[in-house]
Amino acid sequence: MEGYKKNSLSLTGAVSLGTGVMIGAGIFALLGQVAELSGQWFPIAFLVGAIISGFSAYSYIKLSNAYPSAGGIATYLKKIYGKGAFTASGALLMAFSMVINESLVARTFGSYTLQLFDVGDNSVWVPILGVVLLITAFLINISGNNVIGKSSLVMAILKIGGISIFAIGGLWAAGFSFSEVVPSSSLSEYPVSSYLGALALSILAYKGFTTITNSGGEIIKPNKNVGRAIIISLAICTLIYLLVAFAVSSNLSIEEIIRAKDYSLAEASKPAFSKYGLWFTVGIAIVATISGVIASVFAVSRMTAMLTDMDLIPHNHFGMPGGIQKHMLVYTVVSAIALTVLFDLTRIASLGAILYLLMDIGIHWGILKNLRKEIRANAAIIGAAIILDLIVLGAFLWIKISSDLLVVVVAVVLTILVFTGEKWFLKRNGNDEKVEKTND
């Protein structure tokens, strides 16, 4: 595959890519939405989301240890289900969820940047700035792995350090004590389905760890370092999310967080650090969102290029120069631009959570049914991951059916179109094969 270069990413670079995607979307774009569904318990929602993501990560670590590949999810699905419609559809759903994540981060970039100019978050400049960010990410990605790895590392250091300063400073300014870790409100304040819906969004905040698997074959000593990078990334992001969540909750009421949910960190910096804190927080948000989009575009282009090489998805050059991977960069960024222009942050996040959880369940079920013995996976852990995903997805769908049916309709229609389109394409090209190996 063109653009693939073995041993071109270090363990540090892989962690930078993973944290880049997670922190870019997770804490800046989703904190307010999680708070809206869980009230004072939203910091705990991020903690529980990390635990659930840890169960999911087990499957990806076992797969990456056995089959490190630049195709990541695409390769894993092929090993589980064979070269067929389910593999292609699952990989495309994962790719779509990542593209959705890019548009989520792009709009977050616009919302935070406009806080410097006292412009409303409903301004047309939000999608315009998001489009500018996506184009910038495209230009950086066509520069090659060395540029991507170095830029991701520098921005990861800046944003993790900056967010840590914001969180610790915010906690200190608010006089935070450990007695405030447990919320004063009762869990009965919100229905159970609402808390589970908050978990769905908090899980979306951690899904960036799958980005690492899409660069598996390019990471030094991938059989060991892919798993290590996933664990380290999840640990770093969990700590960062908790620090920031408590800092925001210490400086703003739940009503204020919900009112400023698209830029809640910037709003929380005002009582803690005045106008200088606003500039600092927006600066960190800009760095975080830029690195998040760069890392995500990098991973999606690798995975979709691998799908093309496997003859699982159609490809047309449309007269463009260069190889398949560069073409996939173009398609990825154009799709993300369309979503950035057409959807708001809440709907983008909801659609991404639904598609990701569907694909995640498919991965776990496939391992349990077809590959568990081969990769020596623990059935109890895989089963727990499936049950947790199903509970959270079911509750989230119930909430969205009640409050925003369009999101559910779009998710269902997209899933059906992807699967039926893949069935037609593979049958037409004679590529629909059964599972290569089944473990009873």
Secondary structure, DSSP 8 states (H G I E B T S, - for coil): -TT--TT-B-HHHHHHHHHHHHHHHHHHHSHHHHHHHHGGGHHHHHHHHHHHHHHHHHHHHHHHHH---TTTHHHHHHHHH-SSHHHHHHHHHHHHHHHHHHHHHHHHHHHHHGGGGT--TTSTHHHHHHHHHHHHHHHHHTT-HHHHHHHHHHHHHHHHHHHHHHHHHHHHHTT--GGGSS-SS-GGGS-HHHHHHHHHHHHHHHGGGHHHHTTGGGBSSHHHHHHHHHHHHHHHHHHHHHHHHHHHHHHS-HHHHHHTGGGHHHHHHHHHHHHHHHHHHHHHHHHHHHHHHHHHHHHHHHHHHHHHHTT-S----TT--S-HHHHHHHHHHHHHHHHHHH--HHHHHHHHHHHHHHHHHHHHHHIIIIIHHHHT--HHHHHHHHHHHHHHHHHHHHHHHHH-HHHHHHHHHHHHHHHHHHHHHHHHHT-----S----
